Amino acid sequence: MMTSMATDPQGNPAIVSYWRSAGSDVPQYHVVCHRADVWYTHDLGFRNETFSLSGTGTKFIPISRPQIVMDDEYATVVFRDAERGNKVSIARAPMADLGQWKLQDLTESGYPAWEPILDLSLWLQNQELHLFLQDVMQVDGEGMAEAAAQMIQVLEWKI
């Protein structure tokens, strides 16, 4: 499992990943952040479906590895989730209350095996989120997907 990490303008770190909390069968995205010498964990809590990473080889899973970016006002998590139609989506929360996540889809169509790739330098300079998009396929167990080459795009999102 992969995580992403960012710092706010004051240097406070935040890490985003996904896992199943104790007593739950549903993996959720979580943001772990450090404020005033205390670590806090925020469960984004919007997922309803379970999945398993058991078995051999690479697994096709219904969610992407998340990415996080932060500015003075918001933390923004970029992800893909089959429950949301595999659309490029974000969860945003005000820095003052990282327990209040709001979801927004940035695309109308889905990208079933897409993983977020963003231009971090552009985010840090201008707070513009530029995401590399390509419709890709993933097959369980190191299988080979037969698909034609797909066009690439850059999705530009400004606050």
DSSP file with accessible surface (Angstrom, degrees, kcal/mol):
  #  RESIDUE AA STRUCTURE BP1 BP2  ACC     N-H-->O    O-->H-N    N-H-->O    O-->H-N    TCO  KAPPA ALPHA  PHI   PSI    X-CA   Y-CA   Z-CA
    1    1 A M              0   0  127      0, 0.0     2,-0.3     0, 0.0    64,-0.0   0.000 360.0 360.0 360.0 140.2    0.0    0.0    0.0
    2    2 A M        -     0   0  103      2,-0.0     2,-0.3     0, 0.0    16,-0.2  -0.777 360.0-164.4-106.8 153.0    1.3    3.5   -0.9
    3    3 A T        -     0   0   79     -2,-0.3     2,-0.3    14,-0.1    14,-0.2  -0.808   8.8-143.3-126.1 169.4    0.8    6.7    1.0
    4    4 A S  E     -A   16   0A  11     12,-1.9    12,-2.7    -2,-0.3     2,-0.4  -0.967  13.8-162.7-131.8 150.1    1.3   10.3    0.2
    5    5 A M  E     +A   15   0A 117     -2,-0.3     2,-0.3    10,-0.2    10,-0.2  -0.981  12.8 165.1-136.8 145.1    2.6   13.1    2.4
    6    6 A A  E     -A   14   0A  20      8,-2.3     8,-2.6    -2,-0.4     2,-0.4  -0.942  23.5-135.1-146.1 167.2    2.4   16.9    2.3
    7    7 A T  E     -A   13   0A  79     -2,-0.3    63,-0.3     6,-0.2    -2,-0.0  -0.956  19.1-125.1-124.6 149.1    3.0   19.8    4.7
    8    8 A D    >   -     0   0    7      4,-2.1     3,-2.5    -2,-0.4    64,-0.1  -0.315  46.0 -88.1 -78.7 174.1    1.0   22.8    5.2
    9    9 A P  T 3  S+     0   0   76      0, 0.0    -1,-0.1     0, 0.0    63,-0.1   0.738 130.2  56.2 -59.8 -19.1    2.6   26.3    4.9
   10   10 A Q  T 3  S-     0   0  134      2,-0.1    62,-0.0    62,-0.0    -2,-0.0   0.432 121.8-106.1 -90.1  -0.3    3.6   26.1    8.5
   11   11 A G    <   +     0   0   47     -3,-2.5    -5,-0.0     1,-0.3     0, 0.0   0.544  69.2 147.2  90.2   8.0    5.4   22.8    8.0
   12   12 A N        -     0   0   44      1,-0.1    -4,-2.1    21,-0.0    -1,-0.3  -0.646  42.9-131.6 -78.2 127.7    2.9   20.6    9.8
   13   13 A P  E     -A    7   0A  23      0, 0.0    21,-2.1     0, 0.0     2,-0.3  -0.427  22.7-173.7 -83.5 154.0    2.8   17.2    8.1
   14   14 A A  E     -AB   6  33A   0     -8,-2.6    -8,-2.3    19,-0.2     2,-0.4  -0.991   4.7-163.6-141.3 140.6   -0.2   15.2    6.9
   15   15 A I  E     -AB   5  32A  49     17,-3.1    17,-3.1    -2,-0.3     2,-0.4  -0.974   3.0-160.5-124.9 137.0   -0.1   11.6    5.5
   16   16 A V  E     +AB   4  31A   0    -12,-2.7   -12,-1.9    -2,-0.4     2,-0.3  -0.954  27.9 131.9-119.6 138.8   -2.9   10.0    3.5
   17   17 A S  E     - B   0  30A   8     13,-2.0    13,-2.9    -2,-0.4     2,-0.3  -0.876  43.9-110.5-157.4-171.0   -3.4    6.3    3.0
   18   18 A Y  E     + B   0  29A  11     11,-0.3     2,-0.3    -2,-0.3    11,-0.2  -0.989  39.0 142.5-136.0 147.3   -6.2    3.7    3.3
   19   19 A W  E     - B   0  28A  88      9,-1.9     9,-2.4    -2,-0.3     2,-0.6  -0.959  49.9 -93.4-165.6 169.1   -6.8    0.8    5.7
   20   20 A R        -     0   0  107     -2,-0.3     3,-0.1     7,-0.3     2,-0.1  -0.829  40.2-136.0 -91.5 126.0   -9.5   -1.1    7.6
   21   21 A S    >   -     0   0   39     -2,-0.6     3,-2.2     5,-0.5     5,-0.1  -0.393  41.6 -76.0 -73.9 157.7  -10.1    0.3   11.0
   22   22 A A  T 3  S+     0   0  109      1,-0.3    -1,-0.1    -2,-0.1     3,-0.1  -0.289 121.7  17.4 -54.7 131.8  -10.5   -2.2   13.9
   23   23 A G  T 3  S+     0   0   93      1,-0.2     2,-0.4    -3,-0.1    -1,-0.3   0.477 106.5 103.2  84.0   2.9  -14.0   -3.7   13.7
   24   24 A S    <   -     0   0   44     -3,-2.2    -1,-0.2     1,-0.1    -4,-0.0  -0.913  51.9-164.5-119.3 147.2  -14.6   -2.7   10.1
   25   25 A D  S    S+     0   0  124     -2,-0.4    26,-0.4    -3,-0.1    -1,-0.1   0.438  71.6  86.3 -98.7  -5.5  -14.5   -4.7    6.9
   26   26 A V  S    S-     0   0   26     24,-0.2    -5,-0.5    -5,-0.1    24,-0.2  -0.867  75.2-134.5-105.4 117.7  -14.4   -1.6    4.6
   27   27 A P        -     0   0    4      0, 0.0     2,-0.3     0, 0.0    -7,-0.3  -0.483  29.2-170.5 -65.3 134.8  -11.1    0.0    3.8
   28   28 A Q  E     -B   19   0A  17     -9,-2.4    -9,-1.9    -2,-0.2     2,-0.3  -0.919  27.4-107.4-123.4 153.5  -11.4    3.8    4.2
   29   29 A Y  E     -B   18   0A   0     -2,-0.3    15,-2.6   -11,-0.2    16,-0.6  -0.607  40.4-168.2 -73.9 142.0   -9.1    6.7    3.3
   30   30 A H  E     -BC  17  43A   2    -13,-2.9   -13,-2.0    -2,-0.3     2,-0.5  -0.990  15.7-152.4-133.8 142.7   -7.5    8.2    6.4
   31   31 A V  E     -BC  16  42A   0     11,-2.6    11,-3.1    -2,-0.4     2,-0.5  -0.974   9.8-165.5-114.6 124.6   -5.5   11.4    6.9
   32   32 A V  E     +BC  15  41A  29    -17,-3.1   -17,-3.1    -2,-0.5     2,-0.3  -0.951  17.3 175.5-108.7 123.7   -3.0   11.4    9.7
   33   33 A C  E     -BC  14  40A   2      7,-2.6     7,-3.1    -2,-0.5     2,-0.5  -0.915  26.8-134.6-132.7 159.4   -1.7   14.9   10.6
   34   34 A H  E     + C   0  39A  39    -21,-2.1     2,-0.4    -2,-0.3     5,-0.2  -0.959  29.8 162.8-116.7 121.3    0.5   16.5   13.2
   35   35 A R  E >   - C   0  38A  45      3,-2.7     3,-1.5    -2,-0.5    -2,-0.0  -0.993  66.9 -10.2-139.8 131.9   -0.6   19.7   15.0
   36   36 A A  T 3  S-     0   0   86     -2,-0.4    -1,-0.1     1,-0.3     3,-0.1   0.890 127.7 -52.4  49.4  49.5    0.7   21.2   18.2
   37   37 A D  T 3  S+     0   0  146      1,-0.2     2,-0.4    -3,-0.0    -1,-0.3   0.685 118.3 106.7  64.1  19.7    2.8   18.1   19.1
   38   38 A V  E <   -C   35   0A  65     -3,-1.5    -3,-2.7     2,-0.0     2,-0.4  -0.994  62.8-138.8-129.5 137.8   -0.2   15.7   18.7
   39   39 A W  E     -C   34   0A 141     -2,-0.4     2,-0.4    -5,-0.2    -5,-0.2  -0.820  22.5-169.3 -93.0 132.6   -0.9   13.2   15.9
   40   40 A Y  E     -C   33   0A 104     -7,-3.1    -7,-2.6    -2,-0.4     2,-0.5  -0.937  11.0-151.2-120.8 145.4   -4.5   13.0   14.8
   41   41 A T  E     -C   32   0A  85     -2,-0.4     2,-0.5    -9,-0.2    -9,-0.2  -0.975   8.7-165.8-118.1 128.7   -6.2   10.5   12.5
   42   42 A H  E     -C   31   0A  39    -11,-3.1   -11,-2.6    -2,-0.5     2,-0.6  -0.966   9.4-150.7-116.9 121.0   -9.2   11.5   10.4
   43   43 A D  E     -C   30   0A  79     -2,-0.5   -13,-0.2   -13,-0.2    -2,-0.0  -0.798   4.0-154.6 -89.4 119.2  -11.3    8.8    8.8
   44   44 A L        -     0   0   17    -15,-2.6    -1,-0.2    -2,-0.6   -14,-0.1   0.822  23.7-169.3 -68.6 -28.2  -12.9   10.1    5.5
   45   45 A G        +     0   0   45    -16,-0.6    -1,-0.1     1,-0.1    -2,-0.1   0.555  45.4 114.1  63.6  18.5  -15.6    7.5    6.1
   46   46 A F        +     0   0   38    -17,-0.1     2,-0.1     2,-0.0    -1,-0.1   0.623  47.4  98.6 -98.7 -10.3  -17.4    7.7    2.8
   47   47 A R        +     0   0    4      1,-0.1   -21,-0.1   -18,-0.1     3,-0.0  -0.485  38.8 175.5 -81.1 148.2  -16.7    4.2    1.4
   48   48 A N        +     0   0  129     -2,-0.1     2,-0.4     2,-0.1    -1,-0.1   0.553  53.5  78.3-121.8 -19.3  -19.2    1.3    1.7
   49   49 A E        -     0   0  110    -22,-0.1     2,-0.1   -23,-0.0    34,-0.1  -0.792  63.6-142.1-105.5 143.1  -17.7   -1.7   -0.1
   50   50 A T        +     0   0   80     -2,-0.4     2,-0.3   -24,-0.2   -24,-0.2  -0.462  18.4 178.6 -92.1 163.9  -15.0   -4.0    1.0
   51   51 A F        -     0   0   24    -26,-0.4     2,-0.4    -2,-0.1    10,-0.1  -0.961  18.5-130.8-155.7 165.2  -12.2   -5.6   -1.1
   52   52 A S        -     0   0   64     -2,-0.3    -2,-0.0     2,-0.1     0, 0.0  -0.948  11.0-163.4-125.0 143.2   -9.3   -7.9   -0.4
   53   53 A L        +     0   0   79     -2,-0.4    -1,-0.1     6,-0.0     6,-0.0   0.241  57.1 120.6-101.3  10.3   -5.6   -7.7   -1.3
   54   54 A S        +     0   0   85      2,-0.0     2,-0.2     5,-0.0    -2,-0.1  -0.311  43.9  55.8 -75.3 160.2   -5.1  -11.4   -0.6
   55   55 A G  S    S-     0   0   63      4,-0.0     2,-0.3    -2,-0.0     4,-0.1  -0.653  88.4 -53.0 113.4-170.7   -3.8  -13.7   -3.3
   56   56 A T  S    S+     0   0  121     -2,-0.2    85,-0.4     2,-0.1    86,-0.1  -0.746  88.5   1.5-109.1 154.2   -0.8  -13.7   -5.5
   57   57 A G  S    S-     0   0   43     -2,-0.3     2,-0.1    84,-0.2    83,-0.1  -0.074 106.6 -19.0  73.8-172.2    0.7  -11.1   -7.8
   58   58 A T        -     0   0   56     81,-0.1    83,-2.4    82,-0.1    84,-0.5  -0.438  68.3-141.6 -68.7 139.9   -0.6   -7.6   -8.5
   59   59 A K        -     0   0   60     81,-0.2     2,-0.7    -2,-0.1    81,-0.1  -0.865   7.6-135.2-109.7 139.0   -4.2   -7.0   -7.5
   60   60 A F        -     0   0   87     -2,-0.4    80,-0.1    78,-0.1    53,-0.1  -0.825  35.7-176.0 -83.8 117.9   -6.8   -5.0   -9.4
   61   61 A I        -     0   0   19     -2,-0.7   -10,-0.0     2,-0.2    -8,-0.0  -0.867  34.4-122.0-119.6 157.2   -8.5   -3.0   -6.6
   62   62 A P  S    S+     0   0   27      0, 0.0    20,-3.0     0, 0.0     2,-0.3   0.461  90.8  53.0 -80.5  -0.2  -11.5   -0.6   -6.7
   63   63 A I  B    S-D   81   0B   0     18,-0.2    18,-0.2    19,-0.1    -2,-0.2  -0.919  75.7-126.8-130.4 160.3   -9.6    2.4   -5.3
   64   64 A S        -     0   0    0     16,-2.2    51,-0.1    -2,-0.3    50,-0.1  -0.530  35.9 -93.2 -94.6 167.7   -6.4    4.3   -6.1
   65   65 A R        -     0   0  104     -2,-0.2   -62,-0.1    14,-0.1     2,-0.1  -0.690  55.6-123.6 -73.0 130.9   -3.5    5.1   -3.9
   66   66 A P        -     0   0    1      0, 0.0     2,-0.3     0, 0.0    13,-0.2  -0.375  19.2-153.4 -82.1 159.5   -4.4    8.6   -2.7
   67   67 A Q  E     -E   78   0C  60     11,-2.0    11,-2.9    -2,-0.1     2,-0.4  -0.949   9.5-155.3-123.4 150.3   -2.4   11.9   -3.1
   68   68 A I  E     +E   77   0C   4     -2,-0.3     2,-0.3     9,-0.2     9,-0.2  -0.981  12.6 177.2-130.0 140.3   -2.6   14.8   -0.7
   69   69 A V  E     -E   76   0C   3      7,-2.3     7,-3.0    -2,-0.4     2,-0.3  -0.956  10.8-162.9-132.5 154.4   -1.9   18.5   -1.2
   70   70 A M  E     +E   75   0C   9     -2,-0.3     2,-0.2   -63,-0.3     5,-0.2  -0.981  12.5 171.9-139.1 149.6   -2.3   21.4    1.3
   71   71 A D        -     0   0   17      3,-2.1    24,-0.0    -2,-0.3    53,-0.0  -0.697  57.3 -73.8-135.7-167.1   -2.5   25.1    1.3
   72   72 A D  S    S+     0   0  109     -2,-0.2     3,-0.1     1,-0.2    23,-0.1   0.821 128.1  26.7 -61.6 -31.7   -3.3   27.7    3.9
   73   73 A E  S    S+     0   0  135      1,-0.2    22,-2.9    22,-0.1    23,-0.4   0.782 119.1  29.8-105.4 -33.3   -7.1   26.9    3.9
   74   74 A Y  E     - F   0  94C  78     20,-0.3    -3,-2.1    21,-0.1     2,-0.4  -0.953  49.7-143.7-136.3 152.6   -7.6   23.3    2.8
   75   75 A A  E     -EF  70  93C   1     18,-2.6    18,-2.1    -2,-0.3     2,-0.4  -0.931  28.6-163.3-104.0 135.4   -6.3   19.8    2.7
   76   76 A T  E     -EF  69  92C   0     -7,-3.0    -7,-2.3    -2,-0.4     2,-0.5  -0.986   8.2-163.1-127.4 123.8   -7.2   18.1   -0.6
   77   77 A V  E     -EF  68  91C   0     14,-2.9    14,-2.1    -2,-0.4     2,-0.4  -0.925   8.7-155.9-105.9 127.8   -7.0   14.3   -1.2
   78   78 A V  E     +EF  67  90C   0    -11,-2.9   -11,-2.0    -2,-0.5     2,-0.3  -0.889  31.0 139.3-104.4 133.9   -7.0   13.2   -4.8
   79   79 A F  E     - F   0  89C   0     10,-2.5    10,-2.7    -2,-0.4     2,-0.4  -0.956  43.9-127.2-160.1 173.1   -8.3    9.6   -5.5
   80   80 A R  E     + F   0  88C   4     -2,-0.3   -16,-2.2     8,-0.2     2,-0.4  -0.993  25.3 180.0-130.1 139.5  -10.3    7.2   -7.7
   81   81 A D  B > > -D   63   0B   0      6,-0.6     5,-2.1    -2,-0.4     3,-1.9  -0.983  30.8-142.6-144.6 128.9  -13.0    4.9   -6.3
   82   82 A A  G > 5S+     0   0   38    -20,-3.0     3,-2.0    -2,-0.4   -19,-0.1   0.826 103.6  65.6 -58.1 -31.5  -15.2    2.4   -8.1
   83   83 A E  G 3 5S+     0   0   50      1,-0.3    -1,-0.3   -21,-0.2   -20,-0.1   0.735 103.7  46.5 -63.1 -21.1  -18.0    3.4   -5.8
   84   84 A R  G X 5S-     0   0   63     -3,-1.9     3,-0.9     3,-0.1    -1,-0.3   0.033 131.5 -93.2-105.9  20.1  -17.9    6.9   -7.4
   85   85 A G  T < 5 -     0   0   43     -3,-2.0    -3,-0.2     1,-0.2    -2,-0.1   0.737  66.0 -76.8  77.8  20.2  -17.8    5.5  -11.0
   86   86 A N  T 3 <S+     0   0   27     -5,-2.1    25,-2.8    24,-0.2    -1,-0.2   0.712  87.3 156.5  60.5  22.2  -14.0    5.5  -11.1
   87   87 A K  E <   - G   0 110C  63     -3,-0.9     2,-0.6    -6,-0.5    -6,-0.6  -0.374  56.9 -98.5 -72.0 155.6  -14.1    9.3  -11.6
   88   88 A V  E     +F   80   0C   0     21,-0.5    18,-3.8    -8,-0.1    19,-0.9  -0.689  61.3 177.0 -71.6 119.7  -11.2   11.5  -10.7
   89   89 A S  E     -FG  79 105C   0    -10,-2.7   -10,-2.5    -2,-0.6     2,-0.3  -0.865  24.2-155.1-129.7 160.4  -12.3   12.8   -7.4
   90   90 A I  E     -FG  78 104C   0     14,-2.9    14,-2.4    -2,-0.3     2,-0.4  -0.955   6.4-154.2-131.4 153.1  -11.2   14.9   -4.5
   91   91 A A  E     -FG  77 103C   0    -14,-2.1   -14,-2.9    -2,-0.3     2,-0.4  -0.998  22.0-170.5-119.7 128.8  -12.0   15.1   -0.8
   92   92 A R  E     +FG  76 102C  35     10,-2.6    10,-2.6    -2,-0.4   -16,-0.2  -0.961  10.4 176.0-124.8 143.0  -11.4   18.6    0.7
   93   93 A A  E     -F   75   0C   0    -18,-2.1   -18,-2.6    -2,-0.4     5,-0.1  -0.997  36.4-105.7-140.8 143.4  -11.5   19.7    4.3
   94   94 A P  E >   -F   74   0C  46      0, 0.0     3,-1.8     0, 0.0   -20,-0.3  -0.432  28.0-125.8 -65.7 141.8  -10.7   23.1    5.9
   95   95 A M  T 3  S+     0   0   30    -22,-2.9     3,-0.4     1,-0.3   -21,-0.1   0.817 111.3  60.1 -58.2 -29.1   -7.4   23.1    7.7
   96   96 A A  T 3  S+     0   0  106    -23,-0.4    -1,-0.3     1,-0.3     2,-0.1   0.692 120.1  23.4 -73.2 -17.6   -9.2   24.4   10.8
   97   97 A D    X   +     0   0   74     -3,-1.8     3,-1.9     3,-0.1    -1,-0.3  -0.599  61.2 177.1-150.6  83.0  -11.4   21.2   10.8
   98   98 A L  T 3  S+     0   0    9     -3,-0.4   -67,-0.1     1,-0.3     3,-0.1   0.330  77.5  72.4 -75.1  14.7   -9.9   18.1    9.1
   99   99 A G  T 3  S+     0   0   40      1,-0.2     2,-0.7    -5,-0.1    -1,-0.3   0.460  80.3  77.3 -99.6  -3.3  -12.9   16.1   10.2
  100  100 A Q    <   +     0   0  113     -3,-1.9     2,-0.3    -6,-0.2    -1,-0.2  -0.631  64.1 175.2-110.9  74.6  -15.2   17.9    7.7
  101  101 A W        -     0   0   36     -2,-0.7     2,-0.4    -8,-0.1    -8,-0.2  -0.637  11.6-165.8 -86.3 133.3  -14.5   16.3    4.3
  102  102 A K  E     -G   92   0C 155    -10,-2.6   -10,-2.6    -2,-0.3     2,-0.3  -0.970  13.4-138.9-118.0 135.8  -16.5   17.2    1.3
  103  103 A L  E     +G   91   0C  59     -2,-0.4     2,-0.3   -12,-0.2   -12,-0.2  -0.689  22.0 174.8 -97.1 146.0  -16.4   15.1   -1.9
  104  104 A Q  E     -G   90   0C  89    -14,-2.4   -14,-2.9    -2,-0.3     2,-0.4  -0.974  24.1-137.6-148.9 134.0  -16.2   16.4   -5.5
  105  105 A D  E     -G   89   0C  55     -2,-0.3   -16,-0.3   -16,-0.2     3,-0.0  -0.779  10.0-168.5 -89.6 135.1  -15.8   14.6   -8.8
  106  106 A L  E    S+     0   0C  29    -18,-3.8     2,-0.3    -2,-0.4   -17,-0.2   0.558  71.4  43.8 -98.5 -12.5  -13.5   16.3  -11.2
  107  107 A T  E     -     0   0C  20    -19,-0.9   -20,-0.1     1,-0.1    -1,-0.0  -0.926  63.7-146.4-128.2 158.0  -14.4   14.2  -14.3
  108  108 A E  E    S+     0   0C 186     -2,-0.3     2,-0.2   -21,-0.1    -1,-0.1   0.756  85.7  55.5 -89.8 -30.4  -17.7   13.0  -15.7
  109  109 A S  E    S-     0   0C  68    -23,-0.1   -21,-0.5     1,-0.1     2,-0.2  -0.619  85.5-113.4-101.8 164.9  -16.2    9.7  -17.0
  110  110 A G  E     -G   87   0C  28     -2,-0.2   -23,-0.3   -23,-0.2   -24,-0.2  -0.569   9.1-156.9 -99.1 159.5  -14.3    7.0  -15.1
  111  111 A Y    >   -     0   0   16    -25,-2.8     3,-1.9    -2,-0.2   -25,-0.1  -0.819  16.9-160.9-131.0  87.2  -10.7    5.8  -15.3
  112  112 A P  T 3  S+     0   0   51      0, 0.0    25,-0.1     0, 0.0   -30,-0.1   0.641  84.8  20.1 -56.7 -23.9  -11.0    2.2  -13.9
  113  113 A A  T 3  S+     0   0   12     23,-0.6    24,-0.1   -27,-0.1   -50,-0.0   0.201  89.7 140.3-128.2  18.6   -7.3    1.7  -13.0
  114  114 A W    <   -     0   0    6     -3,-1.9   -34,-0.1   -28,-0.2    -3,-0.1  -0.305  33.9-160.7 -67.0 140.8   -6.1    5.3  -12.9
  115  115 A E        -     0   0   50    -51,-0.1     2,-0.1   -36,-0.1   -36,-0.1  -0.982  31.7-102.1-118.9 134.8   -3.6    6.3  -10.2
  116  116 A P        +     0   0    6      0, 0.0     2,-0.4     0, 0.0    17,-0.1  -0.349  40.8 174.8 -62.4 126.7   -3.2   10.0   -9.3
  117  117 A I        +     0   0   98     15,-0.4    15,-2.5    -2,-0.1     2,-0.3  -0.987  11.9 178.3-129.6 121.1   -0.1   11.7  -10.8
  118  118 A L  B     -H  131   0D  31     -2,-0.4     2,-1.2    13,-0.2    13,-0.2  -0.860  39.1-111.0-126.8 159.2    0.1   15.4  -10.2
  119  119 A D     >  -     0   0   75     11,-1.8     4,-1.8    -2,-0.3    11,-0.3  -0.755  34.5-176.7 -87.2  94.9    2.5   18.3  -11.0
  120  120 A L  H  > S+     0   0   93     -2,-1.2     4,-2.7     1,-0.2     5,-0.2   0.872  77.6  56.4 -65.5 -38.0    3.7   19.0   -7.4
  121  121 A S  H  > S+     0   0   75      1,-0.2     4,-2.2     2,-0.2    -1,-0.2   0.922 107.8  48.4 -60.8 -43.5    5.8   22.0   -8.4
  122  122 A L  H  > S+     0   0   29      2,-0.2     4,-2.8     1,-0.2     6,-0.8   0.888 111.2  51.3 -65.4 -37.6    2.9   23.7  -10.0
  123  123 A W  H  X S+     0   0    2     -4,-1.8     4,-2.4     4,-0.2    -2,-0.2   0.953 111.4  47.0 -62.1 -47.2    0.7   23.0   -6.9
  124  124 A L  H  < S+     0   0  114     -4,-2.7    -2,-0.2     1,-0.2    -1,-0.2   0.861 119.3  40.1 -65.1 -34.5    3.4   24.5   -4.7
  125  125 A Q  H  < S+     0   0  139     -4,-2.2    -1,-0.2    -5,-0.2    -2,-0.2   0.907 137.9   6.4 -79.5 -44.6    3.9   27.6   -6.9
  126  126 A N  H  < S-     0   0   80     -4,-2.8    -3,-0.2    -5,-0.2    -2,-0.2   0.362  88.7-117.5-124.6   0.6    0.3   28.4   -7.9
  127  127 A Q     <  +     0   0   69     -4,-2.4    32,-0.9    -5,-0.4     2,-0.5   0.894  67.9 142.3  52.8  42.3   -2.1   26.1   -6.0
  128  128 A E  E     - I   0 158D  41     -6,-0.8     2,-0.7    30,-0.2    -1,-0.2  -0.961  46.3-143.5-111.6 130.3   -3.2   24.6   -9.3
  129  129 A L  E     - I   0 157D   1     28,-3.0    28,-2.8    -2,-0.5     2,-0.6  -0.849  20.0-179.9 -97.5 109.9   -3.8   20.9   -9.5
  130  130 A H  E     - I   0 156D  28     -2,-0.7   -11,-1.8   -11,-0.3     2,-0.4  -0.966   9.7-167.7-112.0 117.7   -2.7   19.5  -12.8
  131  131 A L  E     -HI 118 155D   0     24,-2.7    24,-2.8    -2,-0.6     2,-0.5  -0.891  20.0-131.7-113.4 133.0   -3.4   15.7  -13.1
  132  132 A F  E     - I   0 154D  73    -15,-2.5   -15,-0.4    -2,-0.4     2,-0.4  -0.684  31.3-167.0 -78.8 124.5   -2.0   13.3  -15.7
  133  133 A L  E     + I   0 153D   1     20,-3.0    20,-2.3    -2,-0.5     2,-0.3  -0.955  20.1 152.8-120.0 136.0   -4.9   11.2  -17.0
  134  134 A Q  E     - I   0 152D  58     -2,-0.4     2,-0.8    18,-0.2    18,-0.1  -0.914  44.1-121.1-156.0 134.8   -4.9    8.1  -19.1
  135  135 A D        +     0   0   61     16,-0.6     2,-0.3    -2,-0.3    15,-0.1  -0.686  48.0 169.6 -77.2 109.3   -7.4    5.2  -19.2
  136  136 A V        -     0   0   55     -2,-0.8   -23,-0.6    13,-0.0     2,-0.3  -0.763  25.8-132.8-119.7 166.9   -5.3    2.2  -18.2
  137  137 A M        -     0   0  115     -2,-0.3     2,-0.4   -24,-0.1     8,-0.2  -0.916  10.6-164.6-122.7 149.6   -6.1   -1.4  -17.3
  138  138 A Q        -     0   0   79     -2,-0.3     2,-0.4     6,-0.1     6,-0.1  -1.000   6.1-162.7-132.3 133.2   -5.0   -3.6  -14.5
  139  139 A V    >   -     0   0   52     -2,-0.4     3,-0.6     4,-0.4     4,-0.4  -0.937  25.7-110.0-118.0 137.6   -5.3   -7.4  -14.4
  140  140 A D  G >  S+     0   0   77     -2,-0.4     3,-0.9     1,-0.2   -81,-0.2  -0.281  93.8  18.3 -60.2 149.4   -5.1   -9.5  -11.3
  141  141 A G  G 3  S-     0   0   38    -83,-2.4    -1,-0.2   -85,-0.4   -84,-0.2   0.821 130.1 -60.6  63.8  37.5   -2.1  -11.8  -10.8
  142  142 A E  G <  S+     0   0  126     -3,-0.6    -1,-0.2   -84,-0.5    -2,-0.2   0.743  89.4 160.5  65.1  23.7    0.3  -10.3  -13.3
  143  143 A G    <   -     0   0   36     -3,-0.9     2,-0.5    -4,-0.4    -4,-0.4  -0.249  41.0-114.3 -70.7 164.8   -2.0  -10.9  -16.2
  144  144 A M        -     0   0  170     -6,-0.1     2,-0.4    -4,-0.0    -1,-0.1  -0.897  22.0-146.8-104.5 127.4   -1.8   -9.1  -19.5
  145  145 A A        -     0   0   41     -2,-0.5     2,-0.8    -8,-0.2    -8,-0.1  -0.754   8.0-142.1 -91.5 136.6   -4.6   -6.8  -20.6
  146  146 A E        +     0   0  189     -2,-0.4     2,-0.3     2,-0.0    -2,-0.0  -0.888  44.7 135.9-100.6 111.0   -5.3   -6.5  -24.3
  147  147 A A        -     0   0   67     -2,-0.8     3,-0.1   -10,-0.1     2,-0.1  -0.993  52.8-108.0-153.2 149.6   -6.2   -2.9  -25.0
  148  148 A A        -     0   0   76     -2,-0.3    -2,-0.0     1,-0.1     0, 0.0  -0.365  54.0 -82.1 -72.2 157.5   -5.4   -0.3  -27.6
  149  149 A A        -     0   0  106     -2,-0.1     2,-0.4     1,-0.1    -1,-0.1  -0.317  50.1-141.2 -58.4 142.8   -3.2    2.6  -26.8
  150  150 A Q        -     0   0   82     -3,-0.1    -1,-0.1   -15,-0.1    -3,-0.0  -0.884  13.3-109.8-113.8 145.0   -5.1    5.4  -25.0
  151  151 A M        -     0   0  156     -2,-0.4   -16,-0.6     1,-0.1     2,-0.3  -0.307  30.4-133.1 -64.8 151.2   -4.8    9.1  -25.3
  152  152 A I  E     -I  134   0D  98    -18,-0.1     2,-0.3     2,-0.0   -18,-0.2  -0.743  24.3-176.9-103.1 156.9   -3.3   11.1  -22.4
  153  153 A Q  E     -I  133   0D  99    -20,-2.3   -20,-3.0    -2,-0.3     2,-0.5  -0.957  23.1-134.8-143.5 162.2   -4.8   14.2  -21.0
  154  154 A V  E     -I  132   0D  87     -2,-0.3     2,-0.6   -22,-0.2   -22,-0.2  -0.992  17.7-152.6-121.4 120.4   -4.0   16.8  -18.4
  155  155 A L  E     -I  131   0D  35    -24,-2.8   -24,-2.7    -2,-0.5     2,-0.5  -0.839  10.3-158.2 -91.2 124.2   -6.8   17.8  -16.1
  156  156 A E  E     +I  130   0D 123     -2,-0.6     2,-0.4   -26,-0.2   -26,-0.2  -0.923  13.8 176.5-107.8 124.2   -6.4   21.3  -14.8
  157  157 A W  E     -I  129   0D  38    -28,-2.8   -28,-3.0    -2,-0.5     2,-0.4  -0.993   6.5-169.9-130.0 125.5   -8.2   22.3  -11.6
  158  158 A K  E      I  128   0D 128     -2,-0.4   -30,-0.2   -30,-0.2   -31,-0.1  -0.899 360.0 360.0-113.3 145.1   -7.9   25.6   -9.9
  159  159 A I              0   0  107    -32,-0.9    -1,-0.0    -2,-0.4   -31,-0.0  -0.367 360.0 360.0 -62.8 360.0   -9.2   26.5   -6.5
